[in-house]
């Protein structure tokens, strides 16, 4: 009986510890918001035009492309000419730099799997380069920036179809040079225009962005907060999922206040310095920091990040939150726009030489 008593005596603390253990799992969610421009321009500038210039050598290929039509600055109105900003693109030649023939060996086997010979295939490889640059100015002639779109230092490789006869591979590029060059040039120009659209939207535009993120949710079924934690996340997920870039989030904070109150309550409900309580509080600080980011509240996000650091459980996450909150705060101040959720109707924007100019939001 004494041995059983001693066994129970030592087992009791282990049972208590088991009850105090907690697992956190990542639960993902999706939210949409608008990107804000990283480069500060006059807030009334909201129209643009694009001009593309090629070389004499590539002119025949360029006539079939109309690349200026594919350039998109999100949140702005595109004009054929005389926009607030003008984007002038210069496309260079597509230049072959070296030509070689490569071999590929393929073993031949009989029905029993025995190697009976080798078959050689040949293909031609052409190393080529391309360059493209854009210069951006405003309608007053003031230089805004230069943007490199393609660099000759970035060598590219064209590979011909394979042939069983080396002679056919050796002559492939010469015989088909016009068709191959046209295809390669078109691909290079399209990539350059796509990259240009990305860069000008990042620098000056108001794109629509979908972010995939996560929060830490209790995944220990026996934990007393298991159900409440999941319910809070589910409520948050439903509200954030309903948000989009074009609609105001006014009132969203009120909808999420029960979730905010719950995670704040958890910090006080589990106040000790043991690992279990610090882990529970870590989830609250982390989740609230993420939530405030998508509520466009960098100040509150910073507060949660500081609490996360002082909580001393995976405190390294606090540094990333502080950097993100600082970036978002500075972005709001630079653009003088303090939300990433608002509608834009580019058709209402007027160019500098049109009758009426619409001031941007």
C-alpha positions as CSV (number, residue, x, y, z in Angstrom):
1,X,0.0,0.0,0.0
2,X,2.9,2.3,0.8
3,X,4.4,1.8,-2.6
4,X,1.1,2.6,-4.3
5,X,0.8,5.7,-2.2
6,X,4.3,6.9,-3.1
7,X,3.6,6.1,-6.8
8,X,0.5,8.2,-6.8
9,X,2.3,11.0,-4.9
10,X,4.9,11.3,-7.7
11,X,2.4,10.8,-10.5
12,X,0.1,13.6,-9.3
13,X,2.4,16.5,-10.4
14,X,2.9,14.8,-13.8
15,X,-0.9,14.7,-14.2
16,X,-1.1,18.4,-13.3
17,X,1.7,19.2,-15.8
18,X,-0.1,17.2,-18.5
19,X,-3.2,19.2,-18.0
20,X,-1.2,22.4,-18.3
21,X,0.4,21.5,-21.6
22,X,-0.9,23.2,-24.7
23,X,-0.3,22.8,-28.4
24,X,-0.6,25.7,-30.8
25,X,-1.2,25.2,-34.5
26,X,-1.2,27.6,-37.4
27,X,-4.6,28.5,-38.8
28,X,-4.5,30.3,-42.1
29,X,-6.8,33.0,-43.4
30,X,-7.1,35.3,-46.5
31,X,-7.7,39.0,-46.6
32,X,-7.8,41.6,-49.4
33,X,-6.5,45.1,-49.2
34,X,-5.1,47.8,-51.5
35,X,-1.5,48.6,-51.9
36,X,-0.3,52.2,-51.5
37,X,2.4,53.8,-53.6
38,X,5.9,53.7,-52.3
39,X,7.0,56.7,-54.3
40,X,5.6,60.1,-53.4
41,X,4.1,62.1,-56.2
42,X,1.8,65.1,-56.4
43,X,-1.5,63.7,-55.2
44,X,-3.4,65.2,-58.2
45,X,-1.4,63.0,-60.6
46,X,-3.6,60.1,-61.6
47,X,-3.3,59.8,-65.4
48,X,-0.4,58.4,-67.5
49,X,0.6,57.6,-71.0
50,X,3.1,55.1,-72.4
51,X,5.3,55.4,-75.5
52,X,7.5,52.6,-76.8
53,X,10.4,53.0,-79.1
54,X,12.3,50.2,-80.8
55,X,15.4,50.0,-82.9
56,X,15.5,50.0,-86.7
57,X,16.6,46.4,-86.7
58,X,13.6,45.2,-84.6
59,X,11.1,47.6,-86.1
60,X,9.3,45.0,-88.2
61,X,8.8,42.7,-85.2
62,X,7.7,45.6,-83.0
63,X,4.9,46.7,-85.4
64,X,2.9,43.5,-84.6
65,X,3.1,43.8,-80.8
66,X,1.8,47.2,-79.6
67,X,3.4,46.7,-76.2
68,X,2.3,50.1,-74.9
69,X,-1.2,48.7,-74.7
70,X,-0.1,46.0,-72.2
71,X,1.4,48.4,-69.6
72,X,-0.9,48.9,-66.7
73,X,-0.6,51.3,-63.7
74,X,-3.3,50.2,-61.3
75,X,-5.6,52.9,-59.9
76,X,-4.7,55.4,-62.6
77,X,-6.4,56.4,-65.9
78,X,-4.4,55.6,-69.1
79,X,-4.3,58.2,-71.9
80,X,-2.9,58.0,-75.4
81,X,-0.8,61.1,-74.7
82,X,-0.4,64.0,-72.3
83,X,-0.9,62.2,-69.0
84,X,0.3,63.5,-65.7
85,X,3.3,61.2,-66.0
86,X,4.8,60.0,-69.2
87,X,6.5,56.6,-69.5
88,X,8.9,56.3,-72.4
89,X,10.3,52.9,-73.1
90,X,13.3,52.1,-75.2
91,X,13.7,48.6,-76.5
92,X,17.1,47.4,-77.6
93,X,18.0,44.8,-80.2
94,X,17.8,41.1,-79.5
95,X,21.4,40.0,-80.1
96,X,22.6,36.4,-80.6
97,X,26.0,36.1,-79.0
98,X,27.1,32.5,-79.5
99,X,25.8,29.4,-81.2
100,X,26.6,25.8,-80.4
101,X,25.3,22.2,-80.8
102,X,24.6,20.0,-77.8
103,X,24.3,16.2,-77.8
104,X,22.0,14.0,-75.8
105,X,22.7,10.2,-75.6
106,X,19.8,7.7,-75.2
107,X,20.4,4.1,-74.6
108,X,18.6,1.5,-76.7
109,X,17.4,-1.7,-75.0
110,X,15.9,-4.9,-76.2
111,X,12.8,-6.6,-74.9
112,X,14.8,-8.1,-72.0
113,X,16.2,-4.8,-70.9
114,X,19.7,-5.4,-72.3
115,X,21.5,-2.4,-73.7
116,X,22.0,-2.9,-77.5
117,X,23.2,0.5,-78.5
118,X,23.1,4.2,-78.2
119,X,21.1,6.8,-80.0
120,X,22.4,10.4,-80.2
121,X,20.2,13.5,-80.5
122,X,21.4,17.0,-81.4
123,X,20.0,20.4,-80.7
124,X,21.3,23.9,-81.3
125,X,21.7,26.4,-78.4
126,X,21.8,30.1,-79.0
127,X,22.9,32.4,-76.2
128,X,21.3,35.8,-76.7
129,X,20.7,39.1,-74.8
130,X,18.2,41.9,-74.7
131,X,17.9,45.2,-73.0
132,X,15.1,47.6,-72.3
133,X,14.8,50.8,-70.2
134,X,12.0,53.2,-69.2
135,X,12.3,56.9,-68.3
136,X,9.4,58.4,-66.3
137,X,8.8,62.2,-66.4
138,X,5.8,64.4,-65.5
139,X,3.9,66.6,-67.9
140,X,6.0,69.6,-66.8
141,X,9.2,67.8,-68.0
142,X,10.5,67.0,-64.5
143,X,12.4,63.7,-64.4
144,X,10.9,61.2,-61.9
145,X,12.9,58.1,-62.3
146,X,14.6,55.6,-64.7
147,X,13.7,51.9,-64.6
148,X,15.8,49.2,-66.1
149,X,13.5,46.5,-67.6
150,X,16.0,44.1,-69.1
151,X,19.8,43.9,-68.9
152,X,22.3,42.5,-71.4
153,X,24.2,40.9,-68.6
154,X,21.3,38.5,-68.1
155,X,22.2,36.0,-70.8
156,X,19.3,33.8,-72.1
157,X,19.4,30.5,-74.0
158,X,17.3,29.4,-76.9
159,X,17.2,25.6,-77.5
160,X,16.1,24.3,-80.9
161,X,14.1,21.0,-81.4
162,X,16.2,17.8,-81.3
163,X,17.3,16.1,-84.4
164,X,18.9,12.7,-85.1
165,X,21.2,14.2,-87.7
166,X,23.8,16.7,-86.5
167,X,23.7,18.7,-89.7
168,X,20.0,19.5,-89.3
169,X,20.7,20.9,-85.8
170,X,23.6,23.0,-87.0
171,X,21.6,24.8,-89.6
172,X,18.4,25.2,-87.7
173,X,18.8,28.7,-86.4
174,X,20.1,30.1,-89.7
175,X,17.2,28.7,-91.7
176,X,14.6,29.7,-89.1
177,X,16.2,32.9,-87.9
178,X,13.4,35.3,-88.7
179,X,10.6,33.1,-87.0
180,X,12.8,32.3,-84.0
181,X,13.9,35.9,-83.5
182,X,10.4,37.1,-83.8
183,X,9.2,34.7,-81.0
184,X,12.2,35.5,-78.8
185,X,11.7,39.2,-79.2
186,X,8.0,39.0,-78.5
187,X,8.7,37.1,-75.3
188,X,11.4,39.5,-74.2
189,X,9.2,42.5,-74.8
190,X,6.2,41.0,-73.1
191,X,8.3,40.2,-70.0
192,X,9.7,43.7,-70.0
193,X,6.2,45.3,-70.2
194,X,4.9,43.0,-67.4
195,X,7.8,43.9,-65.2
196,X,7.2,47.6,-66.0
197,X,3.6,47.3,-64.9
198,X,4.7,45.7,-61.7
199,X,7.2,48.4,-60.9
200,X,5.1,51.4,-61.7
201,X,2.1,50.0,-59.7
202,X,4.4,49.4,-56.8
203,X,5.9,52.8,-57.0
204,X,2.8,54.9,-57.9
205,X,-0.2,52.7,-58.1
206,X,-3.1,51.4,-56.0
207,X,-3.2,47.7,-56.7
208,X,-5.5,45.1,-55.2
209,X,-3.6,42.6,-53.1
210,X,-4.7,39.3,-51.5
211,X,-2.6,38.3,-48.5
212,X,-2.5,34.8,-47.0
213,X,-1.5,34.8,-43.3
214,X,-2.0,32.8,-40.1
215,X,-2.7,33.0,-36.4
216,X,-1.8,30.6,-33.6
217,X,-4.8,28.7,-32.3
218,X,-5.0,26.2,-29.4
219,X,-5.1,22.6,-30.8
220,X,-5.2,20.7,-27.5
221,X,-8.8,19.4,-27.2
222,X,-8.6,19.0,-23.4
223,X,-7.5,22.6,-22.9
224,X,-10.2,24.8,-21.3
225,X,-9.7,27.5,-24.0
226,X,-9.9,25.1,-26.9
227,X,-13.4,25.9,-28.1
228,X,-13.3,29.6,-27.3
229,X,-10.0,30.0,-29.1
230,X,-11.4,28.4,-32.3
231,X,-14.6,30.4,-32.1
232,X,-12.7,33.6,-31.8
233,X,-10.6,32.7,-34.9
234,X,-13.7,31.6,-36.8
235,X,-15.4,35.0,-36.1
236,X,-12.3,36.9,-37.1
237,X,-11.8,34.8,-40.3
238,X,-15.4,35.5,-41.4
239,X,-15.1,39.2,-40.9
240,X,-11.7,39.5,-42.6
241,X,-12.7,37.3,-45.5
242,X,-15.6,39.7,-46.2
243,X,-13.3,42.6,-46.5
244,X,-12.0,43.7,-49.9
245,X,-9.8,46.4,-51.3
246,X,-12.6,48.6,-52.7
247,X,-14.9,48.8,-49.7
248,X,-14.4,50.8,-46.5
249,X,-13.6,48.9,-43.3
250,X,-15.5,51.4,-41.2
251,X,-17.3,49.4,-38.6
252,X,-15.0,46.4,-39.0
253,X,-13.2,47.2,-35.8
254,X,-16.5,47.1,-33.9
255,X,-17.4,43.7,-35.5
256,X,-14.0,42.3,-34.3
257,X,-14.1,43.9,-30.8
258,X,-15.4,40.6,-29.2
259,X,-12.3,38.8,-30.7
260,X,-10.0,41.6,-29.5
261,X,-11.6,41.5,-26.0
262,X,-11.2,37.7,-25.8
263,X,-7.5,37.7,-26.7
264,X,-6.9,40.6,-24.3
265,X,-8.7,38.6,-21.5
266,X,-6.5,35.6,-22.1
267,X,-3.4,37.7,-21.2
268,X,-4.9,38.4,-17.8
269,X,-6.5,35.0,-17.3
270,X,-3.1,33.2,-17.6
271,X,-0.7,35.7,-15.8
272,X,2.1,33.4,-14.4
273,X,5.6,33.1,-15.7
274,X,5.5,29.4,-16.3
275,X,5.9,28.2,-19.9
276,X,2.2,27.2,-20.3
277,X,0.9,30.7,-19.5
278,X,3.6,32.5,-21.5
279,X,2.7,30.3,-24.5
280,X,-1.0,31.1,-24.2
281,X,-0.2,34.8,-23.9
282,X,2.2,34.5,-26.9
283,X,-0.7,33.4,-29.1
284,X,-2.8,36.4,-27.9
285,X,-0.1,39.0,-28.6
286,X,0.8,37.4,-31.9
287,X,-2.8,37.2,-33.1
288,X,-3.7,40.7,-32.1
289,X,-0.6,42.1,-33.8
290,X,-1.6,40.3,-37.0
291,X,-5.2,41.5,-36.6
292,X,-4.3,45.1,-36.1
293,X,-2.1,45.0,-39.2
294,X,-5.1,44.2,-41.3
295,X,-7.2,46.8,-39.5
296,X,-4.7,49.4,-40.6
297,X,-3.7,50.2,-37.0
298,X,0.2,50.2,-36.9
299,X,0.2,51.9,-33.4
300,X,-1.8,49.1,-31.8
301,X,0.2,46.5,-33.7
302,X,3.4,48.0,-32.2
303,X,1.9,47.8,-28.7
304,X,1.2,44.1,-29.2
305,X,4.7,43.5,-30.5
306,X,6.2,45.2,-27.4
307,X,4.1,43.0,-25.2
308,X,5.2,39.9,-27.2
309,X,8.8,40.8,-26.5
310,X,8.3,41.3,-22.8
311,X,6.3,38.0,-22.6
312,X,9.6,36.2,-23.4
313,X,8.2,33.3,-25.4
314,X,9.4,33.2,-29.0
315,X,10.2,36.9,-28.5
316,X,12.1,37.0,-31.8
317,X,8.7,37.4,-33.6
318,X,8.4,40.8,-32.0
319,X,11.1,42.3,-34.1
320,X,9.4,41.4,-37.4
321,X,6.1,42.9,-36.1
322,X,7.9,46.1,-35.0
323,X,9.5,46.5,-38.5
324,X,6.1,45.9,-40.2
325,X,4.3,48.3,-38.0
326,X,6.9,51.0,-38.6
327,X,6.8,50.4,-42.3
328,X,3.0,50.7,-42.4
329,X,3.0,53.8,-40.2
330,X,5.6,55.5,-42.4
331,X,3.6,54.5,-45.6
332,X,0.4,56.1,-44.2
333,X,2.3,59.3,-43.3
334,X,4.1,59.5,-46.7
335,X,0.9,59.0,-48.8
336,X,-1.4,60.9,-46.4
337,X,-3.8,57.9,-46.8
338,X,-4.5,56.0,-43.6
339,X,-6.5,53.1,-44.9
340,X,-5.9,50.4,-47.5
341,X,-9.6,49.9,-48.3
342,X,-11.3,52.4,-50.6
343,X,-12.9,52.5,-54.0
344,X,-11.2,54.0,-57.1
345,X,-12.9,55.0,-60.3
346,X,-10.1,55.9,-62.8
347,X,-12.7,57.1,-65.4
348,X,-13.2,60.2,-63.3
349,X,-9.6,61.3,-63.4
350,X,-8.7,64.0,-65.9
351,X,-5.3,64.7,-67.5
352,X,-3.5,68.0,-67.0
353,X,-4.7,69.4,-70.4
354,X,-8.2,68.2,-70.2
355,X,-10.9,70.5,-69.0
356,X,-11.1,69.3,-65.4
357,X,-8.7,67.7,-63.0
358,X,-9.8,65.4,-60.3
359,X,-7.8,65.4,-57.1
360,X,-6.9,62.0,-55.9
361,X,-8.1,60.5,-52.7
